[in-house]
Amino acid sequence: MNEYSRPDGVEIVEAGLLLRPWRAEDAENVHRACQDPEIQRWTRVPSPYRLEHAIEFVGKRAPQVWVDGTGAPFAVCDAATGELLGSCGLVGIDPALRSGEVGYWTAPQARGRAVAVRATRAVSRWALAELGLRRIVWQAEVGNHASRLVALRAGFTVEGRLRLADPHPRGTRDGWVGSLLPEDLAGTDPAEEAGADPTAGPAGRGSLQARRAAVFAAPQPVLFARAGDGTELRLRPLDEPDLDWIVRTCRDPEVVRWTTVPDPYQPSDAEFFVHGHGPTVWRRGTGAVFAIADESDRYAGVVELRISPADPLVADLGYVVAPWARGRGYCPAAVLGVSAWGFTALNLARVEWRANVGNTASRRVVEKAGFTFEGTARHALNHRGDRTDAWVGALLPADLGLSTTTGGRSRERG
């Protein structure tokens, strides 16, 4: 890998950071940082992480990959104080393709300062200019929204999903992949990035992907809505106590008639919905599944918001109401609350509703929530193997007095 196979003289000073080769004296700080549960969950460091692991990494493994030309690992330090802030570097180099893969972590005490963003840009600039690479690749397990946000803000284009070759032992095989080319960093000024807003950069505050990565990096929020009878509803993630109620609801003849829930509905179906489907939707960043709960936190139904894979500014709604909760105004309030959250948190431009023609109960729900009925779409739905006509309606931000560019505030507690 040319003269950079010898790491002794390689240092990058940029944007308030010093990136240098690892040293033996870094072991204790690496050991301390890698006790962090997030680093152990999303990276390939051993767990539990012991001091001998850190000693081996800084003393043997890191120097060896430089010598082999298979990587370029850097300690990320504060340029003024020398404090270790994190790790960033090339975890793999393909000399034939002139391509490298970036990896990074930030020590817990250094988070919130755009350390990983600045370091990733610095490593990428160095690798493209000094090593002559033509592409930098980023990969992360689906659900690692914090890593995705760093990549987006560093200028990477996230191009899709792939099955990981070496998945985390406590993770899934689903991965995100993105890349950065030399032109993606054109026009950026390293000197301006030291004190930059952490949301600034090629994909900063204005980026839809970056905004959503920040939303889905946090736990799913709890929203609040007030029903027509005055009940304050909690719109929260699904939970274990909901299982029996979900089974009862999904065995109701009206639910079976108008939805595509499994029939007959089994407890295993509810287990999958609560522990598999709901968390997976949030982890992938494709939407959110909210349980509707009354003031005693009893399950009253569910509302799911699904972002369109064809148009990221459009989402559609699905909902089911428990038989005992019908006629109380719970569902219109929940639909309105989730839609408002979609407009403000996810910057949606349109929330759509579709239902089989004849499902007047579903139509009443959305019309009470402020949706505009737009007509009938012929053979728009696949209902249990048959093509059926669908009623179509939609809610726009302007219908709630919200701007599509500035958004608004939703009432939520995380």
N, C-alpha and C positions, 0 to 999 in steps of 0.2 A: 504493500500500500504506500509506496514511496517513503520519503523521509519521515512522514508522520507515524510510521510504525514505531518510532522511538519517541515516547511521550514526554521525555524530560523537559523539553523546551516549549511544549505546546501550552499556551495559555490564551484565553479569550477574555478580554475586558470589554464589557458592553452593557449599556443600560443599567449601570450601577451594580453589576455583577462581575465577579471573577470566576471563570470556569477553568479549572486546573486538573491535572491528573490526581488520582487518589494517593494519599500518603498513609504510612503505617500509623501515624498519630491520629488519623481520622476514625479509627476503629470504635472508640468509645462513643463518639457522637453518632456514628452509623448505628451502632447497637441500640442506643437510646431512641433514635428516630424510628427504627424498625419495630419497636414495641407497639407502635400505633396500629390499632385494629384495621383502619382503612388501608394502610400500606400492606398489611398481611392479607387482607381480603382481595385486593385488586392486582397485586404484583406477584411475582414468582419467588419472593424471598421465603426461606424456610419458616415454618411456624410449629412450635415456638422458635423465636429468633434469639440465639445465644451469642455471647461475646465471641466465641470461636468462629461463628459464621462471619461476623464482621471482620475479624482478623484475617480470615482466609480471603475474603472479598477484596479488601484494600491491599493486602500483601501479595496475593498470588493471582487470583482470577482477573482482576482489573488490569494489572500490568501485562498479563499473558495475552489478552485479546488484542492489546495494542501491538505486541510483538507478532502475533499471528496475522494481523491485518483483518480480523473478523469483526472488530468493533472499535468504538472510541468513547469510553466512559469518562465522564467528568464529575468532579465534586463541584457543586454550585455554592459559591460563597458570597457574602457581602463584600463588595470591592473596597469599602472603607474600613471595615472592622475585621474581616477575615472569618466571620462567623459562618459555620456550615448551615446552609439553608435547604439543601436538597441534593438531588442527583438528576443528571440529564446527560444524554449522550446517544450515540448510535449503538444499538444492541445487536445489529447485524449489518453486514456490508456485502453486497453482491457485486464483485468487480466486473463481471461480464456485462451486467445490465447497467453498471454505474448507478446503483440504487442502494440506499441505506434505510434502515428502520430506526425510528427514534423511540426512546423510552424515558420516563421521568417519574420522580416522586418528590413531594415537598415535605419537609419536616413539619410536624404539627404547629410549632410556634411561629413558623414563617408563612402560614397560609393567609390568604386574603390580601396579599401584596403583589400578585401577578408574577411571582417568582418563576413558576413553571412556564408561563407564557413567554417571559423575557428570555429565559434560558433556552427554550425550544427555538425561538427565532435566532438566537445567537449561534447555537449549534448548527442550525440549518444553513445560515449564511456561511459559516465557516466550512461546512461540508460541501456546499455547492461551489464555493469559490476556491478553496484550498485543495480539496480532494477531487474536484472535477466531477462530482456526482451530478446526475441529471434529474434525480427524483428522491424525495424523502417520503417514506411510508409511515403511517401511524395505524396501529391496531389496538383495540381494547375490547374487553368483554361487553356485550350488550348489557346495559344497566350502569356502566361506569360513566355516568353523565359528567362527573367532575373532569375526568380525562378528556372526554369529548369536548367540553367547553374550552379547555386549554388548547386543544388542537384547532378548534374553530377560531379562537382569538389569535392564535399564532399564524393563521393564514391558510390552514389546510382546508381542502374540500373533502367533506365526508361523502363518500361515493356509494355506500350501501352496506350490506351485511354479508358475512361469509362464515363458514364453519371453521372454527379455530383448529389449527394443527396441534397445539399443545394447550388445551384448556386448563384453567385453574381447577385443582382437585375439589374445591368447594363451589365451583361455578357451573356454568353451562358451556355448551359448544358454540353458542351463537356469539359472533364477534362483529364489531364495526370496523370498517377500513376506510382510510382516507389517504390523500397524498398532497404533497407540496412540490411545485415546480419552480425553477428560478424566477419566472415572471410573476409568481404569486407574492414575492417579496419586493418586487420592483417598486420604487417610490417610497418605501418605508425608511425612516431615519432612526438608526439605533441611538443617536444622541438624545432624541426626544423621548425615549421609552423608559428612562430611569425613573422619572416621576410621573409616568403616565397613569391615567385612570385605568384600573384593572380591566374595565370593560371596553377599553379602546383597542384599536388595531384593525387588521383586515376584516375581522368578523366580530365587531364590538357590539355596543348596545343596540345598534340598528339591525343587526342580523337576526332574522327569524329563527334560524337554527340555534344560534348562541342563546337567544332569549329562552327558547324552549329547553335547551340543555340545562340552563340554570334552574328552571322550574322543576324539571324531572330529577335533578340531582338532589333535591330536598325530599323529605318524606311527603307523601300525599297529604294535602291539607284537609282540614275539617271545615266545611262551609256551613253557614247557618241561613235558614229561610223560615218565614212565618206563613203557616197555612191559613186557609180561609177561616177556620174555626178558632184562630188565635194561637194554635199550638206552635211553639218554636221547634223546628225540625233541625236535626243534625244530619248533614250529608257527609259521611265518613267512609273510610275504607271498610270493606267487608271483614267480618271477624267470626271467630268460632261460634259464639252464641247465635249467629244468624242461620246456622245450618238447618236446624229443624224447621224454622220458619220458611226458608227457601224451598225445602222439599214440599211443605204443605201448599205454598203458593203455586209452585210449578206443577202440582197435581190438580189444580183447579181447572174445571172444564173450559172456562173462558180463556185462561192463559194458554192451554193446549190448543184451543181453536185458532187463536190469532197470532201466536208466536211459533218459533221453531225449536222450543225447548224439547229435550228428549222425551219420548212418550213410550212406555211409562217412565216417569222421572224417579231416579233412584238416589239414595243417600250418597253414593259415590259420585253422582253428577254434581251434587252440591259441594262435596269436598273439592272436586276439581275447580269448580267455579270460584270458590272462596280462596283456596290455597294455590291454585294454578293460574287460572285465567286472569283474575283481578290483578295480582302482583306482576304477571308477565306484561300486561298492557302498560302498566306504569313503568316497568323496567325498560321496555322498548321505546317508551316515549311516543306511543301511538294513540294515546287517549287516557281515559280514566273511568273507573267503575266505582260509583258511589252507592253505598247503602243509604236508604232513607230511614231515619230512626226518629221516634217520637221523643218526648221529654224524659221518658224513663229509659231511653236508649233501646227500646224494642224495635225490631226490624219491621218496617212497613212497606218495603219495596226496594227497587234498585233503579238507578239511572246510569246508563253508560254513554259516554261521549267518545266517538270514534273519528279520528282525523282521517280524511280521505287520502289514500296513497296517490291518487291522481292529482289532487289539488290541496296543498298543505294549508290553505286558508279556509278550507271548508271542512266541516265535521257533521256527522249525523248522529241522531239520538236514538237510543232504544230504552225502553222502560217497562217495568212490571210493577203492579201494585198488589200487595197482599189483600185477600178478600176482606179482612176485618177493617182495613184502612180506607176502603173506597168511599167516595161521597163526602170526604172531609176536606178536600182541597189540598191534600198532601202532595199529590203528583204534580199539579200545575206549579206549585211553589218550588218543588224540587227541580223541575225542568227549567224554570226561570233562573233559579240559583246556579245550576250547573252551566247553563248557557252564558250567563253573565260572567262566570269565572272563565269560560272559554274565550270570551271576547277580551277580557282584561289581562288574563295571565298568558294565554296562548296566542293572542292577537288574531283570532279568527275573524274572518270577514262575513261568514255565513254559517248558521247552524240549520241543518235540514231535518225534516221529519218525513218519514214515509210509513204508510200503513196500508194493509189490504183494504181495498174498497169495501165498505160496509162496517168497518171497525169504528163505529161512531163514538165509543167510549174513549178511544185513543185520540180521535179528532177533537173531542171536547176538551181534553187535557191541554193540547197545544194551543188551541184557540183561546182558552182562559189564560194561558201563559203569554199571549201576545203574538203568537205566530200568525202569519198571513197564509191563508189557504190559496194555493196556486194552481190547482187543477188535478187532472188524472193522467198518470203515465201508464200507457198500455203495456201489459206484460213486463212490468218493471221489476217484479219480485219473483224469486223462486221460493214457493211455499210448499214444503214437504213434497218436492218432486214435480210440482205443477207451476207453470208460469201464470201469475195473477196480476191483475191491474192494481195500481197503487195510487192512493191519494198522496199528494205532495204539498208540503208547506215549508215555510222558512222564517227564521228570525234573523234580523240584521242588527248590528250595533246601534245604528241610528234609531231603531225601534225602541231602544232603551235609553236614548239620549247620549250614547257613547260615540266617540270618534274612532274611526278605523285606524287612525295614525297615532293618536295619543292615548287611546284606551281610557280606562277609568279605574275605579277601585272596587274590588269585590270584598265582601265581608268574609274573612276567613281567619282561622287560627291554625297554625302548623303544629 
